[in-house]
Amino acid sequence: MKNQCSKIGKCNLFGGELEIPEDSVIRYKCFYCLGEESRWSSCKRFMIIDELGYCPDFVMPNSLLSSEQIMNRIQWSKVSN
């Protein structure tokens, strides 16, 4: 069993680069990033990083958006910029 998520090197949440309250970051890290694989493998950021190699900052570990909805939002933001 691993003690931390295998994607932390690619995750802006774990690196403290997201503009969200520090207590939320700590909660997410404790629940999703550290400990049992079953927790971090259920993280939406983990899933998107696994699929794309990166995860947009709008995605939180407990996001209810589907992977398809996230991909559509990424495409939409590229078109609108």
C-alpha positions in Angstrom: 0.0 0.0 0.0 1.3 3.5 -0.9 0.9 6.3 1.6 0.4 9.1 -0.9 -1.2 9.7 -4.3 1.0 8.9 -7.3 -0.1 12.1 -9.0 0.9 14.7 -6.4 3.8 15.9 -8.5 1.4 17.0 -11.2 -1.4 18.3 -8.9 -1.6 22.1 -8.3 -3.9 21.4 -5.3 -1.2 19.4 -3.5 1.5 21.9 -4.5 -0.6 24.7 -2.9 -1.0 26.6 -6.2 -4.8 26.9 -6.1 -6.5 29.9 -4.7 -8.7 28.2 -2.1 -8.8 28.5 1.7 -5.8 26.7 3.3 -8.1 24.7 5.6 -9.8 23.3 2.5 -6.4 22.3 1.0 -5.5 20.6 4.2 -8.8 18.7 4.3 -8.5 17.6 0.7 -4.9 16.5 1.2 -5.7 14.5 4.3 -8.7 12.8 2.8 -7.6 12.3 -0.9 -3.9 12.7 -1.2 -2.5 10.8 1.8 -3.3 7.3 3.0 -5.1 4.5 1.2 -5.1 4.2 -2.5 -8.9 3.8 -2.5 -9.2 7.4 -1.4 -6.8 9.0 -3.9 -8.0 6.9 -6.8 -11.5 8.2 -6.2 -10.3 11.8 -6.5 -11.6 13.6 -9.6 -8.3 15.4 -10.0 -6.4 12.1 -10.0 -8.8 10.7 -12.7 -8.3 13.8 -14.9 -4.5 13.8 -14.5 -4.5 10.1 -15.4 -6.5 10.9 -18.5 -4.9 14.2 -19.7 -1.6 14.4 -17.9 -2.8 17.6 -16.1 -5.9 18.8 -14.3 -7.5 22.3 -14.7 -7.6 24.3 -11.5 -11.4 24.5 -11.5 -11.6 20.7 -10.7 -11.7 19.8 -7.0 -11.1 16.3 -5.7 -14.8 15.8 -4.9 -16.1 17.4 -8.1 -19.5 16.1 -9.3 -18.6 16.9 -12.9 -18.1 13.9 -15.2 -14.9 13.6 -17.1 -16.8 14.4 -20.2 -18.2 17.7 -18.7 -14.7 18.6 -17.6 -13.3 18.0 -21.1 -16.1 20.1 -22.6 -15.4 22.9 -20.3 -11.7 22.8 -21.1 -12.5 22.9 -24.9 -14.9 25.8 -24.3 -12.4 27.8 -22.4 -9.8 27.3 -25.2 -12.3 28.5 -27.8 -13.4 31.6 -25.8 -9.8 32.7 -25.2 
